[in-house]
Each structure stands twice: as C-alpha cells, then as structure tokens.
Amino acid sequence: MARPLLRLFELRCLLLSRMDDRLRQYSRFGLRALRIGASTLALIALLRSEWMAGAGATLAWFLFIQVERRWTDQAESD
C-alpha cells in the first residue's frame, strides 16, 4: 500500500517542479515587461517635463531592477 502512495507523491513533486519552473519563467517575463514599461514611461514623462510622473516611474523602474537582481541571485544559489 505504501508503494503506490510513494509513486503518487513522486509524480506530484515532479509536476509541481515543472509548474514551478513555468511560474518562474512567466514571472521573469512579466518583471522584464514591467521594467521596460516603467523605463519607457519615465523617459517620456521626463522629456515632457512632467517631473513627478517621471520620478515615480524612475522609482518603479529602479525597484523592478532590484527585485530582478535578487531573484537572479537566489536562482543562482539554488
């Protein structure tokens, strides 16, 4: 009885690891899209002399870069 349960657990772990890899790939893609969007908005706002909007978008861009660096550091240590 323990043997089929073990196989079911192994299969579940295998599926979850694949889903984890996909989730990680989608998260990285989404973070890159947010980073590119924030930098574009910052550049456009600053060129239009909208200083507050430019500063906010620049802050968001910087935050996205910091998060991406931490995620890649954690992925390399795993």
mmCIF file of the N, C-alpha and C atoms, coordinates in Angstrom:
data_MODEL
# 
_entry.id   MODEL 
# 
loop_
_atom_site.group_PDB 
_atom_site.id 
_atom_site.type_symbol 
_atom_site.label_atom_id 
_atom_site.label_alt_id 
_atom_site.label_comp_id 
_atom_site.label_asym_id 
_atom_site.label_entity_id 
_atom_site.label_seq_id 
_atom_site.pdbx_PDB_ins_code 
_atom_site.Cartn_x 
_atom_site.Cartn_y 
_atom_site.Cartn_z 
_atom_site.occupancy 
_atom_site.B_iso_or_equiv 
_atom_site.pdbx_formal_charge 
_atom_site.auth_seq_id 
_atom_site.auth_comp_id 
_atom_site.auth_asym_id 
_atom_site.auth_atom_id 
_atom_site.pdbx_PDB_model_num 
ATOM 1   N N  . MET A 1 1  ? 0.813  -1.195 0.000   1.00 0.00 ? 1  MET A N  1 
ATOM 2   C CA . MET A 1 1  ? 0.000  0.000  0.000   1.00 0.00 ? 1  MET A CA 1 
ATOM 3   C C  . MET A 1 1  ? 0.858  1.261  0.000   1.00 0.00 ? 1  MET A C  1 
ATOM 4   N N  . ALA A 1 2  ? 2.003  1.186  0.635   1.00 0.00 ? 2  ALA A N  1 
ATOM 5   C CA . ALA A 1 2  ? 2.869  2.361  0.715   1.00 0.00 ? 2  ALA A CA 1 
ATOM 6   C C  . ALA A 1 2  ? 3.536  2.646  -0.624  1.00 0.00 ? 2  ALA A C  1 
ATOM 7   N N  . ARG A 1 3  ? 3.741  1.638  -1.415  1.00 0.00 ? 3  ARG A N  1 
ATOM 8   C CA . ARG A 1 3  ? 4.427  1.822  -2.691  1.00 0.00 ? 3  ARG A CA 1 
ATOM 9   C C  . ARG A 1 3  ? 3.634  2.696  -3.674  1.00 0.00 ? 3  ARG A C  1 
ATOM 10  N N  . PRO A 1 4  ? 2.315  2.473  -3.896  1.00 0.00 ? 4  PRO A N  1 
ATOM 11  C CA . PRO A 1 4  ? 1.568  3.361  -4.800  1.00 0.00 ? 4  PRO A CA 1 
ATOM 12  C C  . PRO A 1 4  ? 1.492  4.798  -4.290  1.00 0.00 ? 4  PRO A C  1 
ATOM 13  N N  . LEU A 1 5  ? 1.416  4.951  -2.979  1.00 0.00 ? 5  LEU A N  1 
ATOM 14  C CA . LEU A 1 5  ? 1.391  6.304  -2.417  1.00 0.00 ? 5  LEU A CA 1 
ATOM 15  C C  . LEU A 1 5  ? 2.705  7.023  -2.672  1.00 0.00 ? 5  LEU A C  1 
ATOM 16  N N  . LEU A 1 6  ? 3.789  6.284  -2.589  1.00 0.00 ? 6  LEU A N  1 
ATOM 17  C CA . LEU A 1 6  ? 5.094  6.880  -2.851  1.00 0.00 ? 6  LEU A CA 1 
ATOM 18  C C  . LEU A 1 6  ? 5.201  7.320  -4.302  1.00 0.00 ? 6  LEU A C  1 
ATOM 19  N N  . ARG A 1 7  ? 4.714  6.502  -5.218  1.00 0.00 ? 7  ARG A N  1 
ATOM 20  C CA . ARG A 1 7  ? 4.756  6.885  -6.631  1.00 0.00 ? 7  ARG A CA 1 
ATOM 21  C C  . ARG A 1 7  ? 3.878  8.101  -6.900  1.00 0.00 ? 7  ARG A C  1 
ATOM 22  N N  . LEU A 1 8  ? 2.722  8.146  -6.264  1.00 0.00 ? 8  LEU A N  1 
ATOM 23  C CA . LEU A 1 8  ? 1.838  9.290  -6.417  1.00 0.00 ? 8  LEU A CA 1 
ATOM 24  C C  . LEU A 1 8  ? 2.515  10.560 -5.891  1.00 0.00 ? 8  LEU A C  1 
ATOM 25  N N  . PHE A 1 9  ? 3.207  10.446 -4.770  1.00 0.00 ? 9  PHE A N  1 
ATOM 26  C CA . PHE A 1 9  ? 3.932  11.589 -4.208  1.00 0.00 ? 9  PHE A CA 1 
ATOM 27  C C  . PHE A 1 9  ? 5.066  12.028 -5.133  1.00 0.00 ? 9  PHE A C  1 
ATOM 28  N N  . GLU A 1 10 ? 5.793  11.073 -5.693  1.00 0.00 ? 10 GLU A N  1 
ATOM 29  C CA . GLU A 1 10 ? 6.877  11.400 -6.621  1.00 0.00 ? 10 GLU A CA 1 
ATOM 30  C C  . GLU A 1 10 ? 6.341  12.097 -7.864  1.00 0.00 ? 10 GLU A C  1 
ATOM 31  N N  . LEU A 1 11 ? 5.208  11.595 -8.378  1.00 0.00 ? 11 LEU A N  1 
ATOM 32  C CA . LEU A 1 11 ? 4.591  12.208 -9.547  1.00 0.00 ? 11 LEU A CA 1 
ATOM 33  C C  . LEU A 1 11 ? 4.135  13.627 -9.232  1.00 0.00 ? 11 LEU A C  1 
ATOM 34  N N  . ARG A 1 12 ? 3.556  13.809 -8.078  1.00 0.00 ? 12 ARG A N  1 
ATOM 35  C CA . ARG A 1 12 ? 3.095  15.148 -7.674  1.00 0.00 ? 12 ARG A CA 1 
ATOM 36  C C  . ARG A 1 12 ? 4.280  16.112 -7.553  1.00 0.00 ? 12 ARG A C  1 
ATOM 37  N N  . CYS A 1 13 ? 5.363  15.664 -6.962  1.00 0.00 ? 13 CYS A N  1 
ATOM 38  C CA . CYS A 1 13 ? 6.550  16.510 -6.830  1.00 0.00 ? 13 CYS A CA 1 
ATOM 39  C C  . CYS A 1 13 ? 7.121  16.876 -8.195  1.00 0.00 ? 13 CYS A C  1 
ATOM 40  N N  . LEU A 1 14 ? 7.108  15.909 -9.111  1.00 0.00 ? 14 LEU A N  1 
ATOM 41  C CA . LEU A 1 14 ? 7.610  16.163 -10.459 1.00 0.00 ? 14 LEU A CA 1 
ATOM 42  C C  . LEU A 1 14 ? 6.754  17.208 -11.161 1.00 0.00 ? 14 LEU A C  1 
ATOM 43  N N  . LEU A 1 15 ? 5.431  17.087 -11.056 1.00 0.00 ? 15 LEU A N  1 
ATOM 44  C CA . LEU A 1 15 ? 4.533  18.056 -11.684 1.00 0.00 ? 15 LEU A CA 1 
ATOM 45  C C  . LEU A 1 15 ? 4.686  19.431 -11.063 1.00 0.00 ? 15 LEU A C  1 
ATOM 46  N N  . LEU A 1 16 ? 4.822  19.488 -9.749  1.00 0.00 ? 16 LEU A N  1 
ATOM 47  C CA . LEU A 1 16 ? 4.973  20.783 -9.081  1.00 0.00 ? 16 LEU A CA 1 
ATOM 48  C C  . LEU A 1 16 ? 6.291  21.444 -9.444  1.00 0.00 ? 16 LEU A C  1 
ATOM 49  N N  . SER A 1 17 ? 7.341  20.660 -9.639  1.00 0.00 ? 17 SER A N  1 
ATOM 50  C CA . SER A 1 17 ? 8.618  21.257 -10.019 1.00 0.00 ? 17 SER A CA 1 
ATOM 51  C C  . SER A 1 17 ? 8.549  21.834 -11.427 1.00 0.00 ? 17 SER A C  1 
ATOM 52  N N  . ARG A 1 18 ? 7.822  21.161 -12.331 1.00 0.00 ? 18 ARG A N  1 
ATOM 53  C CA . ARG A 1 18 ? 7.649  21.696 -13.682 1.00 0.00 ? 18 ARG A CA 1 
ATOM 54  C C  . ARG A 1 18 ? 6.811  22.966 -13.649 1.00 0.00 ? 18 ARG A C  1 
ATOM 55  N N  . MET A 1 19 ? 5.766  22.980 -12.829 1.00 0.00 ? 19 MET A N  1 
ATOM 56  C CA . MET A 1 19 ? 4.936  24.165 -12.714 1.00 0.00 ? 19 MET A CA 1 
ATOM 57  C C  . MET A 1 19 ? 5.729  25.303 -12.081 1.00 0.00 ? 19 MET A C  1 
ATOM 58  N N  . ASP A 1 20 ? 6.594  24.965 -11.147 1.00 0.00 ? 20 ASP A N  1 
ATOM 59  C CA . ASP A 1 20 ? 7.422  25.979 -10.516 1.00 0.00 ? 20 ASP A CA 1 
ATOM 60  C C  . ASP A 1 20 ? 8.361  26.619 -11.535 1.00 0.00 ? 20 ASP A C  1 
ATOM 61  N N  . ASP A 1 21 ? 8.922  25.805 -12.433 1.00 0.00 ? 21 ASP A N  1 
ATOM 62  C CA . ASP A 1 21 ? 9.793  26.346 -13.476 1.00 0.00 ? 21 ASP A CA 1 
ATOM 63  C C  . ASP A 1 21 ? 9.019  27.249 -14.424 1.00 0.00 ? 21 ASP A C  1 
ATOM 64  N N  . ARG A 1 22 ? 7.808  26.837 -14.803 1.00 0.00 ? 22 ARG A N  1 
ATOM 65  C CA . ARG A 1 22 ? 6.991  27.684 -15.674 1.00 0.00 ? 22 ARG A CA 1 
ATOM 66  C C  . ARG A 1 22 ? 6.609  28.985 -14.981 1.00 0.00 ? 22 ARG A C  1 
ATOM 67  N N  . LEU A 1 23 ? 6.231  28.881 -13.725 1.00 0.00 ? 23 LEU A N  1 
ATOM 68  C CA . LEU A 1 23 ? 5.862  30.078 -12.980 1.00 0.00 ? 23 LEU A CA 1 
ATOM 69  C C  . LEU A 1 23 ? 7.047  31.026 -12.879 1.00 0.00 ? 23 LEU A C  1 
ATOM 70  N N  . ARG A 1 24 ? 8.211  30.482 -12.678 1.00 0.00 ? 24 ARG A N  1 
ATOM 71  C CA . ARG A 1 24 ? 9.418  31.305 -12.593 1.00 0.00 ? 24 ARG A CA 1 
ATOM 72  C C  . ARG A 1 24 ? 9.705  31.988 -13.937 1.00 0.00 ? 24 ARG A C  1 
ATOM 73  N N  . GLN A 1 25 ? 9.513  31.256 -15.047 1.00 0.00 ? 25 GLN A N  1 
ATOM 74  C CA . GLN A 1 25 ? 9.736  31.839 -16.373 1.00 0.00 ? 25 GLN A CA 1 
ATOM 75  C C  . GLN A 1 25 ? 8.732  32.953 -16.650 1.00 0.00 ? 25 GLN A C  1 
ATOM 76  N N  . TYR A 1 26 ? 7.460  32.705 -16.322 1.00 0.00 ? 26 TYR A N  1 
ATOM 77  C CA . TYR A 1 26 ? 6.442  33.729 -16.546 1.00 0.00 ? 26 TYR A CA 1 
ATOM 78  C C  . TYR A 1 26 ? 6.673  34.945 -15.654 1.00 0.00 ? 26 TYR A C  1 
ATOM 79  N N  . SER A 1 27 ? 7.127  34.712 -14.443 1.00 0.00 ? 27 SER A N  1 
ATOM 80  C CA . SER A 1 27 ? 7.404  35.822 -13.532 1.00 0.00 ? 27 SER A CA 1 
ATOM 81  C C  . SER A 1 27 ? 8.545  36.687 -14.055 1.00 0.00 ? 27 SER A C  1 
ATOM 82  N N  . ARG A 1 28 ? 9.576  36.032 -14.556 1.00 0.00 ? 28 ARG A N  1 
ATOM 83  C CA . ARG A 1 28 ? 10.696 36.792 -15.120 1.00 0.00 ? 28 ARG A CA 1 
ATOM 84  C C  . ARG A 1 28 ? 10.265 37.600 -16.347 1.00 0.00 ? 28 ARG A C  1 
ATOM 85  N N  . PHE A 1 29 ? 9.448  36.978 -17.195 1.00 0.00 ? 29 PHE A N  1 
ATOM 86  C CA . PHE A 1 29 ? 8.950  37.691 -18.368 1.00 0.00 ? 29 PHE A CA 1 
ATOM 87  C C  . PHE A 1 29 ? 8.105  38.892 -17.963 1.00 0.00 ? 29 PHE A C  1 
ATOM 88  N N  . GLY A 1 30 ? 7.216  38.695 -16.994 1.00 0.00 ? 30 GLY A N  1 
ATOM 89  C CA . GLY A 1 30 ? 6.374  39.794 -16.520 1.00 0.00 ? 30 GLY A CA 1 
ATOM 90  C C  . GLY A 1 30 ? 7.191  40.905 -15.883 1.00 0.00 ? 30 GLY A C  1 
ATOM 91  N N  . LEU A 1 31 ? 8.200  40.528 -15.129 1.00 0.00 ? 31 LEU A N  1 
ATOM 92  C CA . LEU A 1 31 ? 9.047  41.540 -14.490 1.00 0.00 ? 31 LEU A CA 1 
ATOM 93  C C  . LEU A 1 31 ? 9.835  42.327 -15.530 1.00 0.00 ? 31 LEU A C  1 
ATOM 94  N N  . ARG A 1 32 ? 10.317 41.657 -16.563 1.00 0.00 ? 32 ARG A N  1 
ATOM 95  C CA . ARG A 1 32 ? 11.017 42.370 -17.634 1.00 0.00 ? 32 ARG A CA 1 
ATOM 96  C C  . ARG A 1 32 ? 10.084 43.326 -18.362 1.00 0.00 ? 32 ARG A C  1 
ATOM 97  N N  . ALA A 1 33 ? 8.853  42.882 -18.593 1.00 0.00 ? 33 ALA A N  1 
ATOM 98  C CA . ALA A 1 33 ? 7.877  43.748 -19.255 1.00 0.00 ? 33 ALA A CA 1 
ATOM 99  C C  . ALA A 1 33 ? 7.573  44.976 -18.396 1.00 0.00 ? 33 ALA A C  1 
ATOM 100 N N  . LEU A 1 34 ? 7.416  44.786 -17.108 1.00 0.00 ? 34 LEU A N  1 
ATOM 101 C CA . LEU A 1 34 ? 7.182  45.919 -16.207 1.00 0.00 ? 34 LEU A CA 1 
ATOM 102 C C  . LEU A 1 34 ? 8.380  46.867 -16.185 1.00 0.00 ? 34 LEU A C  1 
ATOM 103 N N  . ARG A 1 35 ? 9.576  46.290 -16.177 1.00 0.00 ? 35 ARG A N  1 
ATOM 104 C CA . ARG A 1 35 ? 10.787 47.119 -16.159 1.00 0.00 ? 35 ARG A CA 1 
ATOM 105 C C  . ARG A 1 35 ? 10.900 47.951 -17.428 1.00 0.00 ? 35 ARG A C  1 
ATOM 106 N N  . ILE A 1 36 ? 10.645 47.350 -18.572 1.00 0.00 ? 36 ILE A N  1 
ATOM 107 C CA . ILE A 1 36 ? 10.721 48.081 -19.839 1.00 0.00 ? 36 ILE A CA 1 
ATOM 108 C C  . ILE A 1 36 ? 9.645  49.152 -19.901 1.00 0.00 ? 36 ILE A C  1 
ATOM 109 N N  . GLY A 1 37 ? 8.434  48.796 -19.454 1.00 0.00 ? 37 GLY A N  1 
ATOM 110 C CA . GLY A 1 37 ? 7.350  49.775 -19.443 1.00 0.00 ? 37 GLY A CA 1 
ATOM 111 C C  . GLY A 1 37 ? 7.630  50.949 -18.523 1.00 0.00 ? 37 GLY A C  1 
ATOM 112 N N  . ALA A 1 38 ? 8.171  50.675 -17.347 1.00 0.00 ? 38 ALA A N  1 
ATOM 113 C CA . ALA A 1 38 ? 8.476  51.755 -16.403 1.00 0.00 ? 38 ALA A CA 1 
ATOM 114 C C  . ALA A 1 38 ? 9.579  52.663 -16.934 1.00 0.00 ? 38 ALA A C  1 
ATOM 115 N N  . SER A 1 39 ? 10.588 52.093 -17.554 1.00 0.00 ? 39 SER A N  1 
ATOM 116 C CA . SER A 1 39 ? 11.666 52.932 -18.081 1.00 0.00 ? 39 SER A CA 1 
ATOM 117 C C  . SER A 1 39 ? 11.170 53.783 -19.248 1.00 0.00 ? 39 SER A C  1 
ATOM 118 N N  . THR A 1 40 ? 10.299 53.224 -20.076 1.00 0.00 ? 40 THR A N  1 
ATOM 119 C CA . THR A 1 40 ? 9.730  53.989 -21.191 1.00 0.00 ? 40 THR A CA 1 
ATOM 120 C C  . THR A 1 40 ? 8.875  55.135 -20.680 1.00 0.00 ? 40 THR A C  1 
ATOM 121 N N  . LEU A 1 41 ? 8.016  54.829 -19.688 1.00 0.00 ? 41 LEU A N  1 
ATOM 122 C CA . LEU A 1 41 ? 7.188  55.890 -19.110 1.00 0.00 ? 41 LEU A CA 1 
ATOM 123 C C  . LEU A 1 41 ? 8.031  56.976 -18.448 1.00 0.00 ? 41 LEU A C  1 
ATOM 124 N N  . ALA A 1 42 ? 9.093  56.575 -17.769 1.00 0.00 ? 42 ALA A N  1 
ATOM 125 C CA . ALA A 1 42 ? 9.964  57.554 -17.124 1.00 0.00 ? 42 ALA A CA 1 
ATOM 126 C C  . ALA A 1 42 ? 10.608 58.463 -18.162 1.00 0.00 ? 42 ALA A C  1 
ATOM 127 N N  . LEU A 1 43 ? 11.105 57.902 -19.223 1.00 0.00 ? 43 LEU A N  1 
ATOM 128 C CA . LEU A 1 43 ? 11.754 58.689 -20.265 1.00 0.00 ? 43 LEU A CA 1 
ATOM 129 C C  . LEU A 1 43 ? 10.773 59.663 -20.918 1.00 0.00 ? 43 LEU A C  1 
ATOM 130 N N  . ILE A 1 44 ? 9.593  59.177 -21.255 1.00 0.00 ? 44 ILE A N  1 
ATOM 131 C CA . ILE A 1 44 ? 8.593  60.041 -21.890 1.00 0.00 ? 44 ILE A CA 1 
ATOM 132 C C  . ILE A 1 44 ? 8.153  61.153 -20.949 1.00 0.00 ? 44 ILE A C  1 
ATOM 133 N N  . ALA A 1 45 ? 7.912  60.810 -19.680 1.00 0.00 ? 45 ALA A N  1 
ATOM 134 C CA . ALA A 1 45 ? 7.470  61.822 -18.714 1.00 0.00 ? 45 ALA A CA 1 
ATOM 135 C C  . ALA A 1 45 ? 8.542  62.879 -18.495 1.00 0.00 ? 45 ALA A C  1 
ATOM 136 N N  . LEU A 1 46 ? 9.781  62.461 -18.413 1.00 0.00 ? 46 LEU A N  1 
ATOM 137 C CA . LEU A 1 46 ? 10.852 63.435 -18.193 1.00 0.00 ? 46 LEU A CA 1 
ATOM 138 C C  . LEU A 1 46 ? 11.067 64.316 -19.425 1.00 0.00 ? 46 LEU A C  1 
ATOM 139 N N  . LEU A 1 47 ? 10.906 63.759 -20.604 1.00 0.00 ? 47 LEU A N  1 
ATOM 140 C CA . LEU A 1 47 ? 11.027 64.572 -21.813 1.00 0.00 ? 47 LEU A CA 1 
ATOM 141 C C  . LEU A 1 47 ? 9.896  65.590 -21.925 1.00 0.00 ? 47 LEU A C  1 
ATOM 142 N N  . ARG A 1 48 ? 8.740  65.268 -21.371 1.00 0.00 ? 48 ARG A N  1 
ATOM 143 C CA . ARG A 1 48 ? 7.610  66.207 -21.368 1.00 0.00 ? 48 ARG A CA 1 
ATOM 144 C C  . ARG A 1 48 ? 7.671  67.185 -20.191 1.00 0.00 ? 48 ARG A C  1 
ATOM 145 N N  . SER A 1 49 ? 8.699  67.092 -19.395 1.00 0.00 ? 49 SER A N  1 
ATOM 146 C CA . SER A 1 49 ? 8.889  67.923 -18.197 1.00 0.00 ? 49 SER A CA 1 
ATOM 147 C C  . SER A 1 49 ? 7.816  67.674 -17.141 1.00 0.00 ? 49 SER A C  1 
ATOM 148 N N  . GLU A 1 50 ? 7.338  66.464 -17.070 1.00 0.00 ? 50 GLU A N  1 
ATOM 149 C CA . GLU A 1 50 ? 6.423  66.055 -16.005 1.00 0.00 ? 50 GLU A CA 1 
ATOM 150 C C  . GLU A 1 50 ? 7.269  65.379 -14.934 1.00 0.00 ? 50 GLU A C  1 
ATOM 151 N N  . TRP A 1 51 ? 7.797  66.191 -14.034 1.00 0.00 ? 51 TRP A N  1 
ATOM 152 C CA . TRP A 1 51 ? 8.832  65.738 -13.117 1.00 0.00 ? 51 TRP A CA 1 
ATOM 153 C C  . TRP A 1 51 ? 8.333  64.712 -12.110 1.00 0.00 ? 51 TRP A C  1 
ATOM 154 N N  . MET A 1 52 ? 7.133  64.908 -11.574 1.00 0.00 ? 52 MET A N  1 
ATOM 155 C CA . MET A 1 52 ? 6.625  63.971 -10.569 1.00 0.00 ? 52 MET A CA 1 
ATOM 156 C C  . MET A 1 52 ? 6.334  62.596 -11.189 1.00 0.00 ? 52 MET A C  1 
ATOM 157 N N  . ALA A 1 53 ? 5.703  62.592 -12.353 1.00 0.00 ? 53 ALA A N  1 
ATOM 158 C CA . ALA A 1 53 ? 5.426  61.324 -13.027 1.00 0.00 ? 53 ALA A CA 1 
ATOM 159 C C  . ALA A 1 53 ? 6.734  60.642 -13.436 1.00 0.00 ? 53 ALA A C  1 
ATOM 160 N N  . GLY A 1 54 ? 7.686  61.419 -13.902 1.00 0.00 ? 54 GLY A N  1 
ATOM 161 C CA . GLY A 1 54 ? 8.991  60.864 -14.281 1.00 0.00 ? 54 GLY A CA 1 
ATOM 162 C C  . GLY A 1 54 ? 9.726  60.284 -13.089 1.00 0.00 ? 54 GLY A C  1 
ATOM 163 N N  . ALA A 1 55 ? 9.649  60.991 -11.961 1.00 0.00 ? 55 ALA A N  1 
ATOM 164 C CA . ALA A 1 55 ? 10.317 60.496 -10.752 1.00 0.00 ? 55 ALA A CA 1 
ATOM 165 C C  . ALA A 1 55 ? 9.654  59.209 -10.261 1.00 0.00 ? 55 ALA A C  1 
ATOM 166 N N  . GLY A 1 56 ? 8.329  59.147 -10.322 1.00 0.00 ? 56 GLY A N  1 
ATOM 167 C CA . GLY A 1 56 ? 7.630  57.937 -9.894  1.00 0.00 ? 56 GLY A CA 1 
ATOM 168 C C  . GLY A 1 56 ? 7.942  56.745 -10.783 1.00 0.00 ? 56 GLY A C  1 
ATOM 169 N N  . ALA A 1 57 ? 7.952  56.964 -12.078 1.00 0.00 ? 57 ALA A N  1 
ATOM 170 C CA . ALA A 1 57 ? 8.272  55.876 -12.998 1.00 0.00 ? 57 ALA A CA 1 
ATOM 171 C C  . ALA A 1 57 ? 9.731  55.448 -12.862 1.00 0.00 ? 57 ALA A C  1 
ATOM 172 N N  . THR A 1 58 ? 10.609 56.400 -12.599 1.00 0.00 ? 58 THR A N  1 
ATOM 173 C CA . THR A 1 58 ? 12.019 56.067 -12.377 1.00 0.00 ? 58 THR A CA 1 
ATOM 174 C C  . THR A 1 58 ? 12.181 55.242 -11.115 1.00 0.00 ? 58 THR A C  1 
ATOM 175 N N  . LEU A 1 59 ? 11.446 55.597 -10.073 1.00 0.00 ? 59 LEU A N  1 
ATOM 176 C CA . LEU A 1 59 ? 11.492 54.833 -8.829  1.00 0.00 ? 59 LEU A CA 1 
ATOM 177 C C  . LEU A 1 59 ? 10.963 53.411 -9.046  1.00 0.00 ? 59 LEU A C  1 
ATOM 178 N N  . ALA A 1 60 ? 9.877  53.286 -9.804  1.00 0.00 ? 60 ALA A N  1 
ATOM 179 C CA . ALA A 1 60 ? 9.335  51.958 -10.116 1.00 0.00 ? 60 ALA A CA 1 
ATOM 180 C C  . ALA A 1 60 ? 10.346 51.139 -10.921 1.00 0.00 ? 60 ALA A C  1 
ATOM 181 N N  . TRP A 1 61 ? 10.979 51.759 -11.896 1.00 0.00 ? 61 TRP A N  1 
ATOM 182 C CA . TRP A 1 61 ? 11.992 51.074 -12.702 1.00 0.00 ? 61 TRP A CA 1 
ATOM 183 C C  . TRP A 1 61 ? 13.138 50.579 -11.823 1.00 0.00 ? 61 TRP A C  1 
ATOM 184 N N  . PHE A 1 62 ? 13.600 51.428 -10.909 1.00 0.00 ? 62 PHE A N  1 
ATOM 185 C CA . PHE A 1 62 ? 14.689 51.050 -10.006 1.00 0.00 ? 62 PHE A CA 1 
ATOM 186 C C  . PHE A 1 62 ? 14.261 49.891 -9.100  1.00 0.00 ? 62 PHE A C  1 
ATOM 187 N N  . LEU A 1 63 ? 13.031 49.929 -8.638  1.00 0.00 ? 63 LEU A N  1 
ATOM 188 C CA . LEU A 1 63 ? 12.520 48.853 -7.789  1.00 0.00 ? 63 LEU A CA 1 
ATOM 189 C C  . LEU A 1 63 ? 12.466 47.534 -8.556  1.00 0.00 ? 63 LEU A C  1 
ATOM 190 N N  . PHE A 1 64 ? 12.011 47.570 -9.801  1.00 0.00 ? 64 PHE A N  1 
ATOM 191 C CA . PHE A 1 64 ? 11.955 46.358 -10.605 1.00 0.00 ? 64 PHE A CA 1 
ATOM 192 C C  . PHE A 1 64 ? 13.348 45.790 -10.860 1.00 0.00 ? 64 PHE A C  1 
ATOM 193 N N  . ILE A 1 65 ? 14.324 46.649 -11.034 1.00 0.00 ? 65 ILE A N  1 
ATOM 194 C CA . ILE A 1 65 ? 15.702 46.180 -11.242 1.00 0.00 ? 65 ILE A CA 1 
ATOM 195 C C  . ILE A 1 65 ? 16.232 45.495 -9.984  1.00 0.00 ? 65 ILE A C  1 
ATOM 196 N N  . GLN A 1 66 ? 15.947 46.072 -8.824  1.00 0.00 ? 66 GLN A N  1 
ATOM 197 C CA . GLN A 1 66 ? 16.409 45.470 -7.571  1.00 0.00 ? 66 GLN A CA 1 
ATOM 198 C C  . GLN A 1 66 ? 15.762 44.103 -7.346  1.00 0.00 ? 66 GLN A C  1 
ATOM 199 N N  . VAL A 1 67 ? 14.479 43.998 -7.621  1.00 0.00 ? 67 VAL A N  1 
ATOM 200 C CA . VAL A 1 67 ? 13.785 42.715 -7.456  1.00 0.00 ? 67 VAL A CA 1 
ATOM 201 C C  . VAL A 1 67 ? 14.357 41.681 -8.418  1.00 0.00 ? 67 VAL A C  1 
ATOM 202 N N  . GLU A 1 68 ? 14.600 42.078 -9.651  1.00 0.00 ? 68 GLU A N  1 
ATOM 203 C CA . GLU A 1 68 ? 15.149 41.138 -10.630 1.00 0.00 ? 68 GLU A CA 1 
ATOM 204 C C  . GLU A 1 68 ? 16.542 40.678 -10.214 1.00 0.00 ? 68 GLU A C  1 
ATOM 205 N N  . ARG A 1 69 ? 17.348 41.548 -9.696  1.00 0.00 ? 69 ARG A N  1 
ATOM 206 C CA . ARG A 1 69 ? 18.687 41.156 -9.243  1.00 0.00 ? 69 ARG A CA 1 
ATOM 207 C C  . ARG A 1 69 ? 18.613 40.156 -8.096  1.00 0.00 ? 69 ARG A C  1 
ATOM 208 N N  . ARG A 1 70 ? 17.715 40.401 -7.148  1.00 0.00 ? 70 ARG A N  1 
ATOM 209 C CA . ARG A 1 70 ? 17.587 39.478 -6.020  1.00 0.00 ? 70 ARG A CA 1 
ATOM 210 C C  . ARG A 1 70 ? 17.079 38.122 -6.474  1.00 0.00 ? 70 ARG A C  1 
ATOM 211 N N  . TRP A 1 71 ? 16.118 38.110 -7.422  1.00 0.00 ? 71 TRP A N  1 
ATOM 212 C CA . TRP A 1 71 ? 15.601 36.839 -7.921  1.00 0.00 ? 71 TRP A CA 1 
ATOM 213 C C  . TRP A 1 71 ? 16.682 36.065 -8.643  1.00 0.00 ? 71 TRP A C  1 
ATOM 214 N N  . THR A 1 72 ? 17.500 36.727 -9.444  1.00 0.00 ? 72 THR A N  1 
ATOM 215 C CA . THR A 1 72 ? 18.547 36.010 -10.169 1.00 0.00 ? 72 THR A CA 1 
ATOM 216 C C  . THR A 1 72 ? 19.630 35.521 -9.213  1.00 0.00 ? 72 THR A C  1 
ATOM 217 N N  . ASP A 1 73 ? 19.913 36.289 -8.157  1.00 0.00 ? 73 ASP A N  1 
ATOM 218 C CA . ASP A 1 73 ? 20.884 35.824 -7.156  1.00 0.00 ? 73 ASP A CA 1 
ATOM 219 C C  . ASP A 1 73 ? 20.376 34.591 -6.435  1.00 0.00 ? 73 ASP A C  1 
ATOM 220 N N  . GLN A 1 74 ? 19.087 34.554 -6.099  1.00 0.00 ? 74 GLN A N  1 
ATOM 221 C CA . GLN A 1 74 ? 18.513 33.393 -5.448  1.00 0.00 ? 74 GLN A CA 1 
ATOM 222 C C  . GLN A 1 74 ? 18.477 32.188 -6.387  1.00 0.00 ? 74 GLN A C  1 
ATOM 223 N N  . ALA A 1 75 ? 18.191 32.420 -7.648  1.00 0.00 ? 75 ALA A N  1 
ATOM 224 C CA . ALA A 1 75 ? 18.142 31.321 -8.613  1.00 0.00 ? 75 ALA A CA 1 
ATOM 225 C C  . ALA A 1 75 ? 19.520 30.717 -8.821  1.00 0.00 ? 75 ALA A C  1 
ATOM 226 N N  . GLU A 1 76 ? 20.551 31.526 -8.786  1.00 0.00 ? 76 GLU A N  1 
ATOM 227 C CA . GLU A 1 76 ? 21.907 31.009 -8.953  1.00 0.00 ? 76 GLU A CA 1 
ATOM 228 C C  . GLU A 1 76 ? 22.352 30.221 -7.732  1.00 0.00 ? 76 GLU A C  1 
ATOM 229 N N  . SER A 1 77 ? 21.899 30.591 -6.539  1.00 0.00 ? 77 SER A N  1 
ATOM 230 C CA . SER A 1 77 ? 22.287 29.884 -5.330  1.00 0.00 ? 77 SER A CA 1 
ATOM 231 C C  . SER A 1 77 ? 21.540 28.558 -5.185  1.00 0.00 ? 77 SER A C  1 
ATOM 232 N N  . ASP A 1 78 ? 20.368 28.418 -5.863  1.00 0.00 ? 78 ASP A N  1 
ATOM 233 C CA . ASP A 1 78 ? 19.597 27.154 -5.793  1.00 0.00 ? 78 ASP A CA 1 
ATOM 234 C C  . ASP A 1 78 ? 20.249 26.140 -6.627  1.00 0.00 ? 78 ASP A C  1 
# 
